[in-house]
Amino acid sequence: MTVRQAQAEIGGLAEELENELSGIRRALRKPLDAAVAEGEMTSPQISVMRVVVRRHGISLKDLSRAVSLAHSTVSGIVDRLEKRGMVARQPDPNDGRVSCVYPTPAVMEFVQRQIPMLNRRPLVAALQRATGRERKEIAAAVRRLRELLEAE
């Protein structure tokens, strides 16, 4: 096999893997997407809630940076979440001109417990259908792919 043929083969395999990984990501997102649609939530709202749970009392400015959205967009998202009782705004104790965003207990539960469970559900179901040997092979292959990607 020539160098050019090897490069073409590797390029084709990389494209195939990229497509397979995209399909896996879509399959893994389905339960969360369904729950989000059921609760009439948007992906940006979920992103905001995740950050607010990780960083209690985050300012709108920092929240905008964390989710890579414009301040006005994040402010609107927080307004809608606040109206639904999902987050609360309180003045910053150090600077009353700044408001900080805090999660409600329901949001804490959803982000810390429900989202991870929804994300894992398709994997658990798929791995239950696999044989013990297939599960080991899948885990080893994914682990090795990650190692190769991180070695770059």
Legacy VTK file of the C-alpha trace (Angstrom):
# vtk DataFile Version 3.0
C-alpha trace
ASCII
DATASET POLYDATA
POINTS 152 float
0.000 0.000 0.000
1.345 3.398 -0.959
1.476 6.361 1.392
-1.278 8.041 -0.612
-3.506 4.952 -0.348
-2.877 4.704 3.396
-3.741 8.390 3.833
-6.934 7.950 1.786
-7.899 4.888 3.841
-7.272 6.713 7.129
-9.177 9.775 5.874
-12.143 7.601 4.911
-12.090 5.851 8.276
-11.910 9.202 10.082
-14.964 10.410 8.149
-16.843 7.193 8.947
-15.974 7.471 12.655
-17.026 11.125 12.706
-20.411 10.133 11.254
-20.789 7.258 13.733
-19.875 9.485 16.680
-22.407 12.090 15.507
-25.061 9.375 15.419
-24.060 8.262 18.911
-24.317 11.847 20.206
-27.803 12.183 18.680
-28.912 8.880 20.231
-27.540 9.887 23.632
-29.338 13.261 23.489
-32.776 11.847 22.629
-34.053 11.276 26.203
-32.826 14.673 27.398
-34.228 16.382 24.305
-37.594 14.683 24.918
-37.613 15.765 28.576
-36.643 19.292 27.580
-39.415 19.437 24.968
-41.911 18.030 27.469
-40.980 20.734 29.957
-41.020 23.339 27.191
-37.371 24.148 27.773
-34.711 25.184 25.280
-31.102 24.059 25.021
-29.833 27.532 26.040
-32.079 27.382 29.136
-30.602 23.991 30.044
-27.088 25.397 29.554
-27.887 28.348 31.818
-29.349 26.066 34.493
-26.273 23.819 34.416
-23.959 26.778 34.988
-26.170 28.269 37.706
-26.127 24.937 39.572
-22.328 24.736 39.322
-21.811 28.373 40.310
-24.432 29.467 42.815
-24.790 33.208 42.880
-23.209 33.817 39.488
-23.578 37.297 38.022
-25.336 37.750 34.682
-22.082 39.005 33.188
-20.199 35.861 34.231
-23.140 33.662 33.245
-23.146 35.225 29.765
-19.459 34.421 29.406
-19.918 30.867 30.711
-22.619 30.006 28.164
-21.114 32.128 25.348
-24.287 34.129 24.753
-24.962 37.860 24.703
-25.789 39.488 28.033
-29.250 40.511 26.782
-29.985 36.949 25.643
-28.949 35.485 28.994
-30.933 38.132 30.844
-34.033 37.114 28.859
-33.408 33.432 29.576
-33.019 34.156 33.290
-36.229 36.239 33.211
-38.161 33.311 31.739
-36.616 30.802 34.148
-37.339 33.116 37.067
-41.019 33.440 36.036
-41.231 29.636 36.040
-39.719 29.470 39.519
-36.541 27.746 38.338
-33.998 30.356 39.336
-33.975 33.329 41.671
-32.182 36.640 41.306
-30.807 38.357 44.361
-28.631 41.443 44.736
-24.936 40.740 45.145
-24.132 41.257 48.845
-20.885 43.016 47.861
-22.334 45.205 45.103
-26.062 45.946 45.136
-25.940 47.083 41.503
-25.212 43.524 40.401
-27.752 40.734 40.591
-26.733 37.129 41.140
-28.591 34.064 39.919
-29.313 31.094 42.176
-30.921 27.745 41.321
-34.085 26.534 43.025
-34.112 23.072 44.643
-36.102 21.672 41.689
-33.436 22.845 39.247
-30.676 21.429 41.447
-32.435 18.037 41.370
-32.973 18.176 37.613
-29.404 19.177 36.754
-27.601 16.978 39.287
-29.730 13.844 39.086
-32.172 13.810 36.190
-29.887 15.028 33.391
-27.134 12.480 34.140
-29.738 9.721 34.383
-31.343 10.774 31.083
-27.915 10.944 29.422
-26.958 7.451 30.625
-30.267 5.733 29.826
-29.507 4.985 26.134
-26.036 3.692 27.020
-27.389 1.426 29.745
-30.048 0.040 27.395
-27.523 -0.560 24.610
-24.994 -2.199 26.926
-27.713 -4.468 28.325
-28.313 -5.764 24.778
-24.582 -6.448 24.274
-22.834 -9.582 25.432
-20.289 -9.400 28.229
-17.497 -9.733 25.695
-18.948 -6.975 23.499
-19.206 -4.641 26.502
-15.518 -5.168 27.288
-14.538 -4.644 23.647
-16.617 -1.471 23.363
-15.153 -0.039 26.571
-11.599 -0.882 25.494
-12.066 0.587 21.994
-13.618 3.824 23.260
-10.953 4.170 25.948
-8.198 3.624 23.370
-9.733 6.122 20.935
-9.824 8.741 23.711
-6.174 8.019 24.558
-5.176 8.429 20.900
-7.125 11.678 20.609
-5.603 13.076 23.790
-2.048 12.142 22.747
-2.169 14.731 19.948
LINES 1 153
152 0 1 2 3 4 5 6 7 8 9 10 11 12 13 14 15 16 17 18 19 20 21 22 23 24 25 26 27 28 29 30 31 32 33 34 35 36 37 38 39 40 41 42 43 44 45 46 47 48 49 50 51 52 53 54 55 56 57 58 59 60 61 62 63 64 65 66 67 68 69 70 71 72 73 74 75 76 77 78 79 80 81 82 83 84 85 86 87 88 89 90 91 92 93 94 95 96 97 98 99 100 101 102 103 104 105 106 107 108 109 110 111 112 113 114 115 116 117 118 119 120 121 122 123 124 125 126 127 128 129 130 131 132 133 134 135 136 137 138 139 140 141 142 143 144 145 146 147 148 149 150 151
